[in-house]
Amino acid sequence: MMRPLLFANLRLAVLLVAGGTAGAGEPYRPAIVPAHFTHVVSHAYFPLVPGTTHTFIEEDGRETRENKCTVTRETRTVMGVRCVVVQDTVTLAGVLVEESAAWYAQDRQGAVWRFGEATREFKSWGRVSTEGSWEAGVAGAQPGIVMPARPKIGERYRQEYLADVAEDIGQIAALDDAVTVPCGSYTGCVRTREWSMLESGTSKKWYAKGVGLIRAVDTAGEVSTLISVTRR
C-alpha cells in the first residue's frame, strides 16, 4: 500500500493511505514533492522500460483497432517532476485515428503516478480533437495513481483528477488471477476495477508481473488484448 507523501490536509492523507477516495466536495490536491519521484518506473506490475512496445488489439463488436504503446527515452517535467513519456498510437485498417503522449513517474514508496497526457483524435473532414488532454498543475488538474506500490484487495485510488472533466477511480479487485492472451499465459495477475465518476460503466483490467497491462474488458463490450511485446 502506498505511504503518504505530503498532503494538504490530514483527512485526505488518511483516505488515500487507506485506499479510499475523497468524498463529495472533498478537495483532492496531493502535495507533490519532486524529490520524492523518479522517471525510472520499475513497478513489477507496471514496468516502463524505454524502448519497449506493447501491441494490443481492441475490439468492440463493430471495429478492430491496433494500439501500440511505446515507452520512449524522452522525459517531460510536470509540476517539477521528471516523467517518462509513453507514446500511444491507434490505427483502424492501417489509418491513424488517435495518438497520445502520457507522462508517468514513480514515487519513493513505489506507486506509479500519471501526470497527464496530450491526445489527438483524428475525425472526419480533417477535424482533430484534443478533448482528452490534461496536464497536472494546469487549470486545477491533479496527478493520480495508476498502480499502488503494494496492491491490496479493496484499495481505491484516484487515477487522474480535473473536476467535471477527468475523475477516474481505480480499485484493486484481485491479486492472483490467471490470464491467457495471444502474447502468452500469465499467473499471479493483479485485476483492477476502474470507472469514472462522470460516466456510467466500469472496466476490468489485468496486469502481469514483469509485463504490465495484458487485457481489459469494459461493460460496453470493448475488449483489449496484448498480442506482442517488443524491445529495441
N, C-alpha and C positions, 0 to 999 in steps of 0.2 A: 504494500500500500504506500502511496506517496506521502512523504512527510511534508509539512508546510514549508514554503519558502518564507516570505514575509507577506502579510495580508493587511489590508486597510482596517479590518476590524476583527476582533476575536471570534465573533459568532460565525462569520464567513469561513474563517480558518477551520473551525470545528466541523462545519458542514462538509468542506472539501476533504479533510482528513478522514472523516467517517464515510466517505464515498457518496455523500449527498450532494444536492444542488441547492442553490439559493432559492428560497420560496418566492411567491408572488410579491413583487415590489422590492425584493431584497437586492441591493446593489451587488454586482459582480465586478470586481476590479482587483485582480491579483497584483500585488506589488512585485513587479518583475525586476530582479537584480541581475544585470548582465553577467556578473562574475560567477553566478550560480549555474550558468548554462554553457553548453558546448555544441558546436555544429557537427561533432562526431556522434552519430546516432548508432549506438551499439546494442539497443534493447533486443533480447533474444526473439521476441515476437513482433518486432517492428524494426529490423535492421535496415539501415540505409547506407549501402556500400557504394561509393562513387563508381560509375561505370557499369552498374547493374541495370538491366532492363527486364521488367516483368510484363509479359504479354497476356492479356485477358480477352476472352470472347464474351460479349454482352448480348443477351437475347431477351426480347420482351414479347415474343409471340408474333410480332409483325416484322421486325428488323433484326439483323445480326450485325453487330459492330465489333471492330477490333480496337482495343485500348492498350496502348503502350505507355508504361510508366518508367521513366529513366531517371536514375539518381545521377545528377551531374556532378562535376567537380567545381561548380560555381557556388558562391555563397552570397547571401544578401543580409545586410544588417537591418533589423526591425526592432524598434524600441531599445536600441543599444545592444541587442543580442545578435550574434553572428549565427545565421541559419544556413543549412544546406538547401540547395534548390532542387526540387524534383519536377521534371517536365512530364506532362501528360498529353498524349495526342489520341484522338478518337477518329476513326475513319469508317465510312459506310461505303461499301463497294469500291474501296480504294480512294475515295474522296474525303479529304479532311473536313470534318464537320465541327470539331471543337478542339481547342488546345488551351493548356493552362500551365502555370508555374506556381508551385506551392512551396512554402518555406517552413522548415522544421528544425527544432533544436531539442536537446535532451538536458534535463536538469540534473543537478548533482546527486539526487536520490535515484535517478534512472528513468523517470517518467518522460515520455515523448510529447512535445507540445507542437501545435501548428500555429504559426504566427500570421497566416493569411495566404491569399492566393490571387493571382491575376488570371482571369479567364476570358476567352474569346470564343463565342459560339457563332458559327457561320450559317446564316439563314438565307432564304431565297432572295433573289434580286440584289445580291451583293451586300445585304444588310449584315452587320456584325453586332452582337450583343455582348456586353461586359457585365451583365447583371449580377453574376455570381462572384464578382471581385470584392475583396475586402483586405484591409491591412491593419493589424493590431496597432493601437495607438492613434489611429486616424478616425476622426468623426465618431469617437466613442467605442470603436471596435476593440475587443479584448481577445488575447490568445486563449486557446483551450487545449486540453489534454486529449490525445488520440490513443494513447496506451499508458495506463498507470505503471508505475515502477514495478510493483509486485501485485499483479492482478488477483483480486479476491472476489469470490462469488457474491453478487448483490451490490458491489461497489458501483456508484454512479459518478459521472464526471461531465463537466461541460466540455464540448469539443471545439466550440467557437462561440463568440457572442458579439452580436450587434443588434441592439434592441429593435424588434419588429422586422428584422432583415435576416439575421442568422442566429438561431437559438437551438443548436443541435445538442442532444444529450446522448451519452453512451452509458451502458451498464454491462458489467461482466456477468454472463449467464452460465458459463461452464468453463472448466479448466482441463478437461481430459477427453475431448471428442476425437473420434477417428473420422477422417475425411479422405475421399479419393477424388482426384480431379485429373484431367489429361496430363498434367505435369508430374503426377505421382501420387502415392498413398502416404498419408501422414497420421500419426497418433499424437496424443497429448496436446491437441489443439485448443486454443482459447476461443470461445464463442462469445460474441457480444450481441447485445440488442441495442439498436440505435433508432432515434426518432427526432423529429423537430417539434418544438413547442408551437410552431406556426402552421403546421400541416398535419393532415391525418396520415395514418400508415406508419409502419415500422419496417426495419430491415434486420436481418441476421447476418453476421459476418464471422468467418473463421480465419484464425491466424495460426500458422505453423511455426514451430521453433526453427530459427535459422533461416526462415524464408520470408515470413510476413503474411500479408493477406493472400488467401488462396481461393476463397469462394464467398459470394454474397448473394442473398436472396431477399427480395422485398415483397411486401403484401400486395403490390400492384402487379406482381408476376415477373418482374425483371430478374434475370439470373446472370451473374458474372462469375466465370471460372478461369483459373490460371492455366494457361496451356504451355508456357515456357518461361525459363529464367536464363538469361544470357549475361555474361560478364566480359568486359573488354578493358 
